[in-house]
Amino acid sequence: MKLDPDAQVLHDAMIKANRPAMETLTPVEGRKFMRDLRTALKQAVPPVAEVQELVADGPHGAIPVRIYRSKPRAQGPQPVVMFFHGGGWVIGDLETHDNLCRSIANAGECAVVSVDYRLAPEHKFPKAADDCWAAARWAHARAGDLALDRERMAVAGDSAGGNLATVTAMLAAQSGEVALRYQVLLYPTVDLGFSYGSFKNAGTGFNLTAPAMEWFRDHYLNSPHEVDDWRASPLRSKDIAKLPPAYIATAGCDPLCDEGEAYARLLARHGVPVTFRHFPGQMHGFAGMSGFVKAADEVLADIGAELRKAWQAAR
């Protein structure tokens, strides 16, 4: 597998910086490393109309959220995307995904509610999933007060956040409590068995490795038996047909590549409309690399177009 030239430049810079292997760090060190990496990129910050810090209610306590709006609240309710950040359920926060959330709000002409869910190992499975579902229910219930359109809601996430977005979509479909119109899954983690070919083919040599994924999984789960729980491995769910349409993007130089494609095929087999796009020369996390890799702009344009179509269809 060969990286696209712009992705190779970024990867070379990471190697030159002598970044430590994630599995050699403690969770606290890993969190600092991710925040420092995002700061070091010095990306331009996309302007949005408004940013609001709030707290949602959840079964395990308060859940910080940040709402990005592409237009002021005074202009009326906006469609809304519940966004769940990546980081293997162990690292990542509102700040590490600030740029991506701003970009999605602008591209999708909507509001984005970024959810600062509880992290492992301090908060093991399924607390992250509990928080994300609680935040979606909170936004739906409070939509009138928050100037959000509860009839035009979607979920989105990258990597572990894609896992949480998928699980939230499944919980919404099962309960009937929240009607989701769309789901955006960026290189999602959907099977914690790690048995797909890309774990061997792309599990070393790039920014996300198979050993790092095992480190994340082992911090997240209470026991290996939980791999079979659909809330950990949604690809193993038997309840698929009622899910909303999806956009799924995968990267060729990513150990999660094959399971993302397998999930797209599973949805399609059950009659769920899927837009699937594969970026063969990209690494894990490329959607957040605007200003460095052209594919980030491409995937953001895709997301914006798909969300705007979903909003229009729900009118």
Secondary structure, DSSP 8 states (H G I E B T S, - for coil): ----HHHHHHHHHHHHTT---GGGS-HHHHHHHHHHHHHHH-------SEEEEEEE--TTS-EEEEEEESS-GGG--EEEEEEE--STTTS--TTTTHHHHHHHHHHHTSEEEEE----TTTS-TTHHHHHHHHHHHHHHHTHHHHTEEEEEEEEEEETHHHHHHHHHHHHHHHH-SS-EEEEEEES----TT--SHHHHHSSSSSSS-HHHHHHHHHHH-SSGGGGGSTTT-GGG-S--TT---EEEEEEEESTTHHHHHHHHHHHHHTT--EEEEEEEEEETTGGG-TTT-HHHHHHHHHHHHHHHHHHHHT-
